[in-house]
Amino acid sequence: MAESLKEYTSLHLGGPAKRFIHAKSEGELIAAVKEADSAGEPLLIMGGGSNVLIGDEGFAGTVVRVETKGNSFSVDACSGGIITVAAGENWDEFVKWSIDNGFVGMESLSGIPGTIGASPIQNIGAYGHEVAEFIARVRTFDRKSGEQKTFSNTECGFEYRSSLFKREKDRYVILDVTFQLEKGEMSLPIKYEELARALKVNLGDRVLIGDARSAVLSLRALKGMLLDENDRDTWSAGSFFVNPIVTSEVAAKLPADAPRWPQSDGRVKTSAAWLMERAGVKKGDCHEGAGVSTKHVLALVNNGNAKASDIIELARSSRSAVKEKFGIVLEPEVQFVGITL
Ligand SMILES: Cc1cc2nc3c(=O)[nH]c(=O)nc-3n(C[C@H](O)[C@H](O)[C@H](O)COP(=O)(O)OP(=O)(O)OC[C@H]3O[C@@H](n4cnc5c(N)ncnc54)[C@H](O)[C@@H]3O)c2cc1C
């Protein structure tokens, strides 16, 4: 019987796959990709399914779920820890492992769902840090050349919620990621006001890495940003839209209390959640089975009986409201499969 993709996505949405492969080793992963490509069969690589919205018709091709496991590491006094982790490993289990083993850096990125292999794709980030700061290299299988290719950090072309792997969609299968982390007990300086408040410290202070992780996990739980089967507010794909980066002229026209984070290229990042709320989108708003999370306006959720098209309708109306009020077009963070916004 065809596998239903809804079993494999955090939105609990997605119709059947024509063929579904659980790739448990790197050999199986590369063989499955090569086979689909040489047969001209549509191919979808999946990790934890926490950043995808898959249509109710499903996927008329091969879905390969990356379930490769394993890590290796070395530590020395100069370079700290060099840790290589297989693409199919769970992101947060790795974060916890790194903290338990006295590596510094990952604490702000605690609790993000998904796999190691997906982490460089949209350069995951939270609480003032992004994974690009800690990646030494990414090893891939290049579907175009049929060869393996390793990218140094600079070659990955990391940007805010983007990378070369996202821009050249469907070309590179990520096999493993190598991180470089310092050893220590204290966190990186706290860069995010809400986290500093929760920890009762000032911006720039350091705390024990375990304390930083606990505070991040608590904040995420309050926003429905920690996966929990029993909490429908977490049946989402995380933030549906990225925070828009606009020109300084556009930023100057926003109301005085709009969040503004200046970027190194002179542009200004503002908050998608703030724009949505000011445009009238409210937590708990519903369209058929889809809803705006009751905890976080940026997360669109499946209230239990949503269709993928319900989520799309809600996303469209939120996007139109922001465009009408501020003239800014929100761009999705979520990857769409078999459905468009
Ligand atoms: C509750 C919740 C909270 C979240 N919070 C955050 C957050 O704070 N910060 C943040 O940045 N993101 C967040 N996200 C989004 C998501 O967790 C990340 O984008 C995560 O990296 C996705 O990992 P995944 O394994 O689930 O990827 P999937 O959803 O399975 O795939 C995402 C994309 O990557 C591709 N892909 C996956 N694995 C590979 C691979 N090995 N090789 C090539 N392509 C691959 C897929 O084809 C797809 O296009 C959140 C999501 C949820 C549900």
The ligand as an SDF file (V2000), in Angstrom:
LIG
                    3D

 53 58  0  0  0  0  0  0  0  0999 V2000
    7.5590   23.5540   15.5550 C   0  0  0  0  0  0  0  0  0  0  0  0
    8.6470   23.9820   14.5830 C   0  0  0  0  0  0  0  0  0  0  0  0
    9.5840   24.9300   14.9660 C   0  0  0  0  0  0  0  0  0  0  0  0
   10.5930   25.3230   14.0730 C   0  0  0  0  0  0  0  0  0  0  0  0
   11.5220   26.2590   14.4790 N   0  0  0  0  0  0  0  0  0  0  0  0
   12.4980   26.6440   13.6410 C   0  0  0  0  0  0  0  0  0  0  0  0
   13.4810   27.6080   14.0550 C   0  0  0  0  0  0  0  0  0  0  0  0
   13.4750   28.0790   15.1830 O   0  0  0  0  0  0  0  0  0  0  0  0
   14.4390   27.9760   13.1730 N   0  0  0  0  0  0  0  0  0  0  0  0
   14.4940   27.4450   11.9140 C   0  0  0  0  0  0  0  0  0  0  0  0
   15.3950   27.8450   11.1530 O   0  0  0  0  0  0  0  0  0  0  0  0
   13.5940   26.5250   11.4900 N   0  0  0  0  0  0  0  0  0  0  0  0
   12.6040   26.1040   12.3270 C   0  0  0  0  0  0  0  0  0  0  0  0
   11.6730   25.1940   11.8970 N   0  0  0  0  0  0  0  0  0  0  0  0
   11.7430   24.6390   10.5420 C   0  0  0  0  0  0  0  0  0  0  0  0
   12.4600   23.2640   10.4470 C   0  0  0  0  0  0  0  0  0  0  0  0
   12.5510   22.6550   11.6930 O   0  0  0  0  0  0  0  0  0  0  0  0
   13.8450   23.3850    9.8440 C   0  0  0  0  0  0  0  0  0  0  0  0
   13.7860   23.9760    8.5820 O   0  0  0  0  0  0  0  0  0  0  0  0
   14.5270   22.0170    9.7180 C   0  0  0  0  0  0  0  0  0  0  0  0
   15.8800   22.1930    9.3550 O   0  0  0  0  0  0  0  0  0  0  0  0
   13.8510   21.0960    8.7010 C   0  0  0  0  0  0  0  0  0  0  0  0
   14.4340   19.8290    8.8390 O   0  0  0  0  0  0  0  0  0  0  0  0
   13.7410   18.5240    8.2870 P   0  0  0  0  0  0  0  0  0  0  0  0
   14.7080   17.4070    8.4350 O   0  0  0  0  0  0  0  0  0  0  0  0
   12.4310   18.3410    8.9510 O   0  0  0  0  0  0  0  0  0  0  0  0
   13.5660   18.9080    6.7550 O   0  0  0  0  0  0  0  0  0  0  0  0
   12.3600   18.5260    5.7800 P   0  0  0  0  0  0  0  0  0  0  0  0
   11.1540   19.3080    6.1660 O   0  0  0  0  0  0  0  0  0  0  0  0
   12.2120   17.0590    5.6680 O   0  0  0  0  0  0  0  0  0  0  0  0
   12.9320   19.0930    4.4060 O   0  0  0  0  0  0  0  0  0  0  0  0
   13.0950   20.4660    4.2120 C   0  0  0  0  0  0  0  0  0  0  0  0
   13.7410   20.6950    2.8350 C   0  0  0  0  0  0  0  0  0  0  0  0
   15.0470   20.1840    2.8370 O   0  0  0  0  0  0  0  0  0  0  0  0
   15.1960   19.1340    1.8560 C   0  0  0  0  0  0  0  0  0  0  0  0
   16.0530   18.1170    2.4840 N   0  0  0  0  0  0  0  0  0  0  0  0
   15.8980   17.5280    3.7000 C   0  0  0  0  0  0  0  0  0  0  0  0
   16.9500   16.7240    3.9750 N   0  0  0  0  0  0  0  0  0  0  0  0
   17.7840   16.8000    2.9190 C   0  0  0  0  0  0  0  0  0  0  0  0
   19.0530   16.2050    2.5990 C   0  0  0  0  0  0  0  0  0  0  0  0
   19.6900   15.3560    3.4300 N   0  0  0  0  0  0  0  0  0  0  0  0
   19.6270   16.5240    1.3970 N   0  0  0  0  0  0  0  0  0  0  0  0
   19.0220   17.3850    0.5370 C   0  0  0  0  0  0  0  0  0  0  0  0
   17.8300   17.9670    0.7770 N   0  0  0  0  0  0  0  0  0  0  0  0
   17.2210   17.6760    1.9580 C   0  0  0  0  0  0  0  0  0  0  0  0
   13.7950   18.6720    1.5430 C   0  0  0  0  0  0  0  0  0  0  0  0
   13.6990   18.1600    0.2280 O   0  0  0  0  0  0  0  0  0  0  0  0
   13.0050   19.9590    1.7180 C   0  0  0  0  0  0  0  0  0  0  0  0
   13.0990   20.7600    0.5570 O   0  0  0  0  0  0  0  0  0  0  0  0
   10.6420   24.7670   12.7740 C   0  0  0  0  0  0  0  0  0  0  0  0
    9.6800   23.8060   12.3960 C   0  0  0  0  0  0  0  0  0  0  0  0
    8.6900   23.4210   13.2880 C   0  0  0  0  0  0  0  0  0  0  0  0
    7.6790   22.3880   12.8790 C   0  0  0  0  0  0  0  0  0  0  0  0
  1  2  1  0
  2  3  1  0
  2 52  2  0
  3  4  2  0
  4  5  1  0
  4 50  1  0
  5  6  2  0
  6  7  1  0
  6 13  1  0
  7  8  2  0
  7  9  1  0
  9 10  1  0
 10 11  2  0
 10 12  1  0
 12 13  2  0
 13 14  1  0
 14 15  1  0
 14 50  1  0
 15 16  1  0
 16 17  1  0
 16 18  1  0
 18 19  1  0
 18 20  1  0
 20 21  1  0
 20 22  1  0
 22 23  1  0
 23 24  1  0
 24 25  2  0
 24 26  1  0
 24 27  1  0
 27 28  1  0
 28 29  2  0
 28 30  1  0
 28 31  1  0
 31 32  1  0
 32 33  1  0
 33 34  1  0
 33 48  1  0
 34 35  1  0
 35 36  1  0
 35 46  1  0
 36 37  1  0
 36 45  1  0
 37 38  2  0
 38 39  1  0
 39 40  1  0
 39 45  2  0
 40 41  1  0
 40 42  2  0
 42 43  1  0
 43 44  2  0
 44 45  1  0
 46 47  1  0
 46 48  1  0
 48 49  1  0
 50 51  2  0
 51 52  1  0
 52 53  1  0
M  END
$$$$
